[in-house]
Amino acid sequence: MRRERHHSPPPHTGTEAEMAPVILVTFAGRQKRMEILTRYIQSAMDAGIIDEWHVWDFTRSQQDHEWVTRQFGPVRYMGSAALYQSAGSAAPNQPLRLSATITNDFHIAIVPSDDGNEYFELVVGGWSNSHSVLRKLPRSALKNFDRDDAATVWSRPTPGVLSPGAANQIVLNIDAAGIPSLHVNNVVIGQWADLNLSAGASIMVRGGWGADLELGNVRSRIQRFVGNPNEHMPYWQAYDFYAKRLGTYSDSIFLKCDDDIVYMDLDKLSDFIEFRRTNPKYVLVSANVVNNGVCAHWQQLAGSIPEQVGEFERPAGGFGGSLWQSAERANDLHDFFLQTDSKHLPLPSKVIEWKERQSINFIAWLGKDLVHMALPKGDDERALTVDLPELLDRPTAIFSDFTVSHLSFGPQENGLALDRLINAYDELMRSSIAA
């Protein structure tokens, strides 16, 4: 089923529900695992099944961070502790215009194109939105927050310069003589005649001092969100972002998938979305996931996994279990699934209603339920599949007809036939998309 593409909530018509934007959220990202998923999602977006892909950078290695930065479009949002991200460039008579939602400490890095060793840093609305400064720094400072020895070359009081109630309109201009100036919400903040940017400059931005930054002039269907680094369980940041923007997203349908989903039945994805849309009683709906403890139990109960592959018990309370802990069992289950002709492991019924915990490898929720989803820091899986359903007295569900395969859980890593399985799933992806 092909859907029309759009980037904002549709008008209020009789077909509004059918036109609800579909937004996929992925917590990224391990390059070697995520490259397969990327091809599936690009195919689904080309078919009009998914409207936007929001890729949240929660990477744990510099190499993966650099890959996500290159691969997944312009930055839309940055946590207050995120480092500088590229925002474009400015040159004589070619100003940079930004729409920035931020309450204080909007940092702008002006990196001259002359390949020198220094850059200029503008802090707009620092010190509780009371002052702005210009600093000259070594380019190594782009990768840290240490400003104890920073040289300030200009400063002025700018009380209330950033608006907390609207997106701030930022214009960085370089005139014909190479002199830069900055306008914020149609007010001249400063002009610096002693700076020569005749060769132009690259521009980077970030927040800081508790202030997140959202850029409003991002029009790409694939958008990148940079979470605060070095948090053990960082995922609450994404749910908090959407919950705070309920008015924007209340008519949307959200999908959330792990970065190591290595198979997706694209022919049944629209059916999964339609089931999610038309069954609001479920807090969450999960796909039928290969390598998921709860799903494996039901798959075997339905006769879809023979006993010689292994015995897949019902995990106590829906959490953990022998499959979750075992690389050997994961290898055997993946091998069995890859050898099946149908690439589908049916459950005992089309829908399994569930009232315990389950792994959230591929789930869907309704935008209107974001009113309940400002999650606390901590275990998002428990909050979404146990605590929230109990609070709302609404179950979750597993939808049998839409199959995805999840590569691995953390305890399975030691002993998983990673390269062999990735190569096999890559081959399956290429044949599936070609078909």
C-alpha positions as a printed NumPy array, in Angstrom:
array([[  0.   ,   0.   ,   0.   ],
       [  1.543,   3.289,  -1.076],
       [  0.946,   6.34 ,   1.095],
       [  1.279,   9.993,   0.198],
       [  4.339,  11.656,   1.688],
       [  4.117,  14.693,   3.93 ],
       [  6.129,  16.358,   6.645],
       [  3.517,  17.991,   8.869],
       [  0.197,  16.924,  10.379],
       [ -2.481,  16.68 ,   7.653],
       [ -5.564,  18.907,   7.613],
       [ -8.582,  17.8  ,   9.623],
       [-10.599,  15.849,   7.11 ],
       [-12.534,  12.627,   7.078],
       [ -9.424,  10.765,   5.942],
       [ -7.123,  12.217,   8.606],
       [ -6.523,   8.912,  10.397],
       [ -5.531,   7.189,   7.168],
       [ -3.041,   9.968,   6.399],
       [ -1.354,   9.986,   9.801],
       [  2.387,  10.491,   9.278],
       [  4.469,   7.396,   9.976],
       [  7.721,   8.164,  11.795],
       [ 10.358,   5.52 ,  12.392],
       [ 12.672,   6.048,  15.367],
       [ 15.97 ,   4.151,  15.58 ],
       [ 18.504,   4.331,  18.361],
       [ 21.806,   4.212,  16.453],
       [ 24.072,   2.914,  15.69 ],
       [ 26.536,   0.161,  15.015],
       [ 27.597,   0.488,  11.404],
       [ 28.213,  -3.157,  10.648],
       [ 24.755,  -4.115,  11.924],
       [ 22.816,  -1.07 ,  10.783],
       [ 23.784,  -1.074,   7.114],
       [ 21.275,  -3.86 ,   6.404],
       [ 18.481,  -2.024,   8.214],
       [ 19.271,   1.138,   6.242],
       [ 18.535,  -0.579,   2.942],
       [ 15.181,  -1.879,   4.19 ],
       [ 14.146,   1.544,   5.499],
       [ 15.195,   3.334,   2.338],
       [ 13.054,   0.895,   0.369],
       [ 10.074,   1.479,   2.696],
       [ 10.494,   5.241,   2.374],
       [ 10.735,   5.019,  -1.42 ],
       [  7.445,   3.082,  -1.362],
       [  5.819,   5.797,   0.767],
       [  5.191,   3.445,   3.694],
       [  7.395,   5.421,   6.109],
       [  7.359,   9.223,   5.947],
       [ 10.282,  10.197,   8.189],
       [ 13.209,   8.386,   9.766],
       [ 14.5  ,   9.875,  13.009],
       [ 17.955,   8.46 ,  13.732],
       [ 19.054,   9.049,  17.331],
       [ 22.819,   9.02 ,  17.743],
       [ 23.481,   7.083,  20.937],
       [ 26.712,   5.613,  19.569],
       [ 29.407,   4.393,  21.951],
       [ 32.41 ,   4.548,  19.641],
       [ 33.906,   7.473,  17.709],
       [ 34.001,   5.393,  14.536],
       [ 30.267,   4.644,  14.712],
       [ 29.504,   8.282,  15.589],
       [ 31.37 ,   9.485,  12.513],
       [ 29.511,   6.971,  10.329],
       [ 26.094,   8.02 ,  11.67 ],
       [ 27.033,  11.68 ,  11.146],
       [ 27.978,  11.03 ,   7.506],
       [ 25.12 ,   8.676,   6.72 ],
       [ 21.972,  10.116,   8.22 ],
       [ 21.187,  13.588,   7.055],
       [ 21.22 ,  16.955,   8.786],
       [ 21.114,  17.332,  12.55 ],
       [ 17.686,  18.258,  13.921],
       [ 18.274,  18.106,  17.674],
       [ 21.204,  18.091,  20.078],
       [ 21.232,  17.392,  23.79 ],
       [ 22.856,  20.005,  25.992],
       [ 26.012,  17.925,  26.396],
       [ 26.421,  17.071,  22.691],
       [ 29.491,  18.402,  20.903],
       [ 29.458,  20.704,  17.889],
       [ 27.628,  19.611,  14.744],
       [ 27.856,  21.079,  11.26 ],
       [ 25.155,  23.613,  10.359],
       [ 26.347,  24.816,   6.956],
       [ 28.604,  27.629,   5.783],
       [ 28.74 ,  31.385,   5.263],
       [ 30.632,  33.491,   2.736],
       [ 30.656,  37.128,   1.582],
       [ 27.095,  38.031,   0.62 ],
       [ 26.012,  34.432,   1.323],
       [ 24.577,  34.538,   4.855],
       [ 23.701,  31.504,   6.951],
       [ 20.143,  31.515,   8.288],
       [ 19.06 ,  29.22 ,  11.11 ],
       [ 15.901,  28.667,  13.117],
       [ 17.033,  27.647,  16.606],
       [ 14.844,  26.639,  19.53 ],
       [ 17.012,  27.124,  22.615],
       [ 16.674,  28.979,  25.916],
       [ 20.284,  29.964,  26.603],
       [ 23.912,  29.368,  25.642],
       [ 23.551,  29.007,  21.875],
       [ 27.1  ,  28.25 ,  20.702],
       [ 28.151,  29.088,  17.145],
       [ 31.583,  27.983,  15.895],
       [ 32.904,  30.038,  12.977],
       [ 35.671,  27.963,  11.388],
       [ 37.509,  30.035,   8.758],
       [ 38.127,  28.351,   5.419],
       [ 41.794,  29.381,   5.385],
       [ 42.891,  26.124,   7.064],
       [ 44.335,  27.887,  10.076],
       [ 44.601,  26.394,  13.543],
       [ 41.975,  28.562,  15.256],
       [ 38.273,  29.311,  15.113],
       [ 35.888,  31.845,  16.628],
       [ 33.17 ,  30.887,  19.079],
       [ 30.071,  33.   ,  19.612],
       [ 28.07 ,  32.298,  22.747],
       [ 24.64 ,  33.894,  22.422],
       [ 22.562,  34.255,  25.576],
       [ 25.107,  32.837,  27.973],
       [ 25.027,  33.344,  31.716],
       [ 21.28 ,  32.659,  32.031],
       [ 20.478,  34.455,  28.767],
       [ 22.084,  37.706,  29.914],
       [ 25.35 ,  38.128,  27.982],
       [ 26.963,  37.195,  24.674],
       [ 30.686,  36.765,  23.957],
       [ 33.111,  36.078,  21.106],
       [ 36.139,  33.884,  21.783],
       [ 39.197,  32.845,  19.8  ],
       [ 40.083,  29.187,  20.342],
       [ 42.277,  26.403,  18.952],
       [ 40.348,  24.038,  16.726],
       [ 40.949,  21.242,  19.2  ],
       [ 38.401,  22.999,  21.457],
       [ 35.641,  21.984,  19.037],
       [ 35.796,  18.567,  20.701],
       [ 35.497,  19.627,  24.335],
       [ 33.71 ,  22.016,  26.684],
       [ 36.762,  23.327,  28.567],
       [ 36.831,  27.126,  28.344],
       [ 38.795,  27.989,  31.487],
       [ 41.672,  29.522,  29.514],
       [ 39.63 ,  30.803,  26.567],
       [ 40.465,  34.297,  25.336],
       [ 37.416,  36.563,  25.097],
       [ 37.788,  39.097,  22.273],
       [ 34.353,  40.72 ,  22.586],
       [ 31.423,  40.728,  24.978],
       [ 28.272,  42.679,  25.671],
       [ 25.113,  42.429,  27.777],
       [ 22.262,  40.893,  25.763],
       [ 19.427,  40.448,  28.276],
       [ 16.669,  38.171,  27.001],
       [ 18.302,  37.8  ,  23.595],
       [ 16.986,  34.252,  23.103],
       [ 13.245,  33.671,  23.203],
       [ 12.069,  30.576,  25.098],
       [  8.64 ,  30.8  ,  23.463],
       [  9.505,  30.71 ,  19.77 ],
       [ 12.178,  29.509,  17.395],
       [ 14.957,  32.102,  17.321],
       [ 15.811,  33.465,  13.892],
       [ 19.579,  33.559,  13.5  ],
       [ 21.385,  35.269,  10.604],
       [ 25.169,  35.173,  10.349],
       [ 26.251,  37.541,   7.583],
       [ 29.64 ,  38.217,   5.998],
       [ 29.799,  41.427,   3.978],
       [ 31.801,  42.04 ,   0.802],
       [ 34.835,  43.054,   2.861],
       [ 34.739,  39.779,   4.85 ],
       [ 33.396,  41.361,   8.059],
       [ 30.936,  39.118,   9.942],
       [ 27.85 ,  40.227,  11.852],
       [ 25.132,  38.423,  13.762],
       [ 21.398,  39.139,  13.929],
       [ 19.107,  37.358,  16.389],
       [ 15.358,  37.875,  16.007],
       [ 15.993,  40.947,  13.832],
       [ 18.325,  42.549,  16.392],
       [ 21.973,  43.259,  15.582],
       [ 23.998,  41.483,  18.263],
       [ 27.439,  42.392,  16.982],
       [ 29.682,  43.223,  14.05 ],
       [ 33.404,  42.44 ,  14.141],
       [ 35.512,  44.591,  11.841],
       [ 38.781,  43.041,  13.025],
       [ 37.766,  39.582,  11.716],
       [ 38.467,  38.844,   8.072],
       [ 36.336,  36.025,   6.699],
       [ 36.754,  36.879,   3.017],
       [ 37.411,  33.206,   2.28 ],
       [ 34.197,  32.177,   4.022],
       [ 33.746,  29.828,   6.953],
       [ 32.163,  26.568,   7.992],
       [ 29.588,  26.949,  10.753],
       [ 28.943,  24.526,  13.593],
       [ 26.443,  24.799,  16.435],
       [ 25.614,  23.316,  19.823],
       [ 23.758,  24.076,  23.033],
       [ 25.226,  23.877,  26.506],
       [ 24.773,  24.63 ,  30.196],
       [ 21.532,  22.685,  30.37 ],
       [ 20.12 ,  24.01 ,  27.096],
       [ 19.142,  21.559,  24.359],
       [ 19.142,  22.808,  20.773],
       [ 16.556,  22.108,  18.077],
       [ 17.047,  23.345,  14.54 ],
       [ 13.781,  24.117,  12.792],
       [ 14.94 ,  24.518,   9.218],
       [ 15.575,  20.8  ,   8.64 ],
       [ 13.484,  19.538,   5.732],
       [ 15.062,  16.156,   5.053],
       [ 12.942,  13.023,   5.491],
       [ 15.898,  11.453,   7.304],
       [ 16.848,  13.497,  10.348],
       [ 19.598,  13.052,  12.9  ],
       [ 19.186,  13.579,  16.65 ],
       [ 22.277,  13.669,  18.869],
       [ 21.677,  12.576,  22.437],
       [ 23.826,  13.442,  25.42 ],
       [ 26.847,  11.13 ,  25.417],
       [ 28.094,   8.7  ,  28.044],
       [ 24.744,   7.853,  29.651],
       [ 24.297,   4.188,  30.576],
       [ 20.596,   4.196,  29.627],
       [ 20.192,   7.234,  27.351],
       [ 17.   ,   6.299,  25.536],
       [ 14.624,   8.316,  27.76 ],
       [ 15.955,  11.392,  25.944],
       [ 14.104,  10.419,  22.764],
       [ 10.754,   9.748,  24.435],
       [ 11.106,  13.009,  26.365],
       [ 11.699,  14.917,  23.123],
       [  8.493,  13.64 ,  21.523],
       [  6.395,  13.91 ,  24.689],
       [  7.335,  17.59 ,  24.974],
       [  6.095,  18.098,  21.409],
       [  2.744,  16.375,  21.776],
       [  1.01 ,  19.04 ,  19.715],
       [  3.301,  18.354,  16.77 ],
       [  3.177,  14.574,  16.913],
       [ -0.229,  13.649,  18.362],
       [ -1.575,  12.578,  14.944],
       [  1.487,  10.53 ,  14.012],
       [  2.1  ,   6.796,  14.155],
       [  5.479,   5.904,  15.624],
       [  7.574,   2.869,  14.842],
       [ 10.701,   2.151,  16.902],
       [ 13.265,  -0.432,  15.895],
       [ 16.664,  -1.537,  17.124],
       [ 19.661,  -0.768,  14.943],
       [ 20.324,  -4.493,  14.452],
       [ 17.061,  -5.462,  12.775],
       [ 18.501,  -7.514,   9.918],
       [ 15.323,  -8.699,   8.207],
       [ 12.004,  -6.992,   7.628],
       [  8.982,  -8.309,   5.704],
       [  8.291,  -5.118,   3.757],
       [  5.205,  -6.647,   2.135],
       [  3.518,  -6.823,   5.56 ],
       [  4.759,  -3.532,   7.036],
       [  1.675,  -1.606,   5.897],
       [ -0.568,  -4.227,   7.512],
       [  1.339,  -3.788,  10.787],
       [  0.905,  -0.003,  10.617],
       [ -2.793,  -0.331,   9.829],
       [ -3.308,  -2.702,  12.771],
       [ -1.53 ,  -0.261,  15.044],
       [ -3.692,   2.618,  13.798],
       [ -7.013,   0.802,  14.201],
       [ -6.385,  -0.817,  17.599],
       [ -5.862,   2.015,  20.071],
       [ -6.471,  -0.111,  23.167],
       [ -2.916,  -1.473,  22.99 ],
       [ -0.225,   0.729,  24.499],
       [  2.361,  -0.882,  22.244],
       [  2.202,  -3.365,  19.398],
       [  5.258,  -5.495,  18.663],
       [  6.23 ,  -7.122,  15.422],
       [  6.675, -10.901,  15.347],
       [ 10.387, -10.927,  16.11 ],
       [ 12.937, -13.646,  15.428],
       [ 15.384, -13.836,  18.353],
       [ 13.036, -12.44 ,  20.98 ],
       [ 12.294, -14.558,  24.041],
       [  8.547, -13.961,  24.266],
       [  7.996, -14.271,  20.511],
       [ 10.097, -17.456,  20.322],
       [  7.923, -19.076,  23.   ],
       [  4.753, -18.323,  21.036],
       [  6.375, -19.303,  17.739],
       [  7.221, -22.711,  19.14 ],
       [  3.803, -23.095,  20.751],
       [  2.295, -22.581,  17.29 ],
       [  4.57 , -25.25 ,  15.801],
       [  6.624, -22.743,  13.812],
       [  9.886, -23.708,  15.556],
       [ 10.464, -27.47 ,  15.835],
       [ 11.857, -28.884,  19.075],
       [ 15.109, -29.944,  17.43 ],
       [ 16.008, -26.261,  17.052],
       [ 15.691, -25.93 ,  20.825],
       [ 13.098, -25.516,  23.544],
       [ 12.015, -21.926,  24.01 ],
       [ 10.333, -21.451,  27.353],
       [  8.098, -18.571,  28.354],
       [ 10.536, -16.118,  30.012],
       [  9.614, -15.446,  33.636],
       [  7.711, -12.163,  33.619],
       [  8.599, -11.763,  29.935],
       [ 12.223, -10.841,  30.661],
       [ 15.486, -12.678,  30.038],
       [ 15.296, -16.422,  29.531],
       [ 17.543, -19.029,  27.976],
       [ 17.447, -17.555,  24.443],
       [ 18.343, -14.061,  25.689],
       [ 21.38 , -15.508,  27.469],
       [ 22.703, -17.904,  24.827],
       [ 24.717, -17.214,  21.686],
       [ 24.41 , -20.875,  20.714],
       [ 20.61 , -20.785,  20.823],
       [ 20.561, -17.501,  18.888],
       [ 22.816, -18.994,  16.204],
       [ 20.558, -22.052,  15.872],
       [ 17.38 , -19.965,  15.681],
       [ 18.822, -17.585,  13.08 ],
       [ 20.073, -20.513,  11.003],
       [ 16.662, -22.163,  11.12 ],
       [ 14.882, -18.952,  10.125],
       [ 17.29 , -18.257,   7.265],
       [ 16.606, -21.753,   5.881],
       [ 12.821, -21.367,   5.885],
       [ 11.146, -20.652,   2.565],
       [  8.421, -18.38 ,   3.918],
       [ 10.601, -16.218,   6.211],
       [  7.677, -16.213,   8.622],
       [  7.199, -17.965,  11.969],
       [  3.444, -17.666,  12.658],
       [  2.09 , -17.332,  16.186],
       [ -0.938, -19.31 ,  17.469],
       [ -3.219, -16.429,  16.457],
       [ -2.961, -13.236,  14.436],
       [ -2.705, -11.175,  17.607],
       [ -1.224, -12.2  ,  20.963],
       [ -2.452,  -9.95 ,  23.759],
       [  0.301,  -9.586,  26.336],
       [  0.43 ,  -8.258,  29.903],
       [  4.043,  -8.9  ,  30.877],
       [  7.38 ,  -7.454,  29.876],
       [  8.675,  -7.994,  26.346],
       [ 11.719,  -6.906,  24.396],
       [ 11.025,  -3.808,  22.304],
       [ 13.058,  -4.729,  19.229],
       [ 10.387,  -3.456,  16.814],
       [  7.317,  -1.729,  18.26 ],
       [  4.675,   0.833,  17.355],
       [  2.695,   3.378,  19.361],
       [  0.182,   6.105,  18.613],
       [  1.249,   9.735,  18.778],
       [ -1.674,  10.602,  21.016],
       [ -0.201,   8.297,  23.697],
       [  2.838,  10.564,  23.971],
       [  0.823,  12.341,  26.662],
       [  1.836,   9.381,  28.87 ],
       [  5.395,   8.881,  27.569],
       [  7.64 ,  11.44 ,  29.281],
       [  9.642,   8.53 ,  30.674],
       [ 11.974,   8.82 ,  33.658],
       [ 15.661,   8.121,  33.278],
       [ 16.294,   4.408,  33.405],
       [ 14.894,   1.269,  31.806],
       [ 12.659,   2.372,  28.911],
       [ 11.686,  -1.219,  28.081],
       [ 10.24 ,  -1.881,  31.518],
       [  8.548,   1.518,  31.579],
       [  6.86 ,   0.942,  28.208],
       [  5.855,  -2.708,  28.552],
       [  5.202,  -3.098,  32.289],
       [  4.795,   0.146,  34.207],
       [  2.838,   2.176,  31.65 ],
       [  0.392,  -0.604,  30.645],
       [ -0.268,  -1.256,  34.341],
       [ -0.879,   2.44 ,  35.008],
       [ -3.223,   2.817,  32.032],
       [ -4.853,  -0.629,  32.444],
       [ -4.181,  -1.341,  28.772],
       [ -2.321,  -4.378,  27.403],
       [  0.36 ,  -4.649,  24.746],
       [  0.155,  -6.975,  21.747],
       [  2.247,  -8.967,  19.265],
       [  1.158,  -8.9  ,  15.607],
       [  1.847, -12.272,  14.004],
       [  1.768, -11.377,  10.306],
       [  4.668,  -8.893,  10.28 ],
       [  8.037, -10.609,  10.779],
       [ 11.384,  -9.014,  11.543],
       [ 14.647, -10.569,  12.677],
       [ 16.718,  -9.117,  15.507],
       [ 20.401,  -9.985,  15.402],
       [ 21.441, -10.125,  19.049],
       [ 21.04 ,  -9.228,  22.699],
       [ 24.035,  -8.171,  24.767],
       [ 24.465, -11.517,  26.587],
       [ 24.513, -13.298,  23.201],
       [ 27.498, -11.357,  21.87 ],
       [ 30.187, -13.734,  23.097],
       [ 29.932, -16.675,  20.729],
       [ 27.499, -15.262,  18.166],
       [ 28.476, -16.097,  14.58 ],
       [ 28.321, -12.391,  13.821],
       [ 30.083, -12.135,  10.466],
       [ 28.452, -15.268,   9.064],
       [ 24.963, -14.171,  10.099],
       [ 25.405, -10.605,   8.852],
       [ 26.576, -11.915,   5.477],
       [ 23.596, -14.279,   5.272],
       [ 21.108, -11.563,   6.189],
       [ 22.765,  -9.146,   3.768],
       [ 22.227, -11.661,   0.979],
       [ 18.613, -12.138,   2.071],
       [ 18.07 ,  -8.371,   2.142],
       [ 19.378,  -7.941,  -1.383],
       [ 17.202, -10.736,  -2.756],
       [ 14.137,  -9.523,  -0.835],
       [ 14.42 ,  -5.936,  -2.053],
       [ 15.166,  -7.019,  -5.612],
       [ 12.027,  -9.173,  -5.589]])
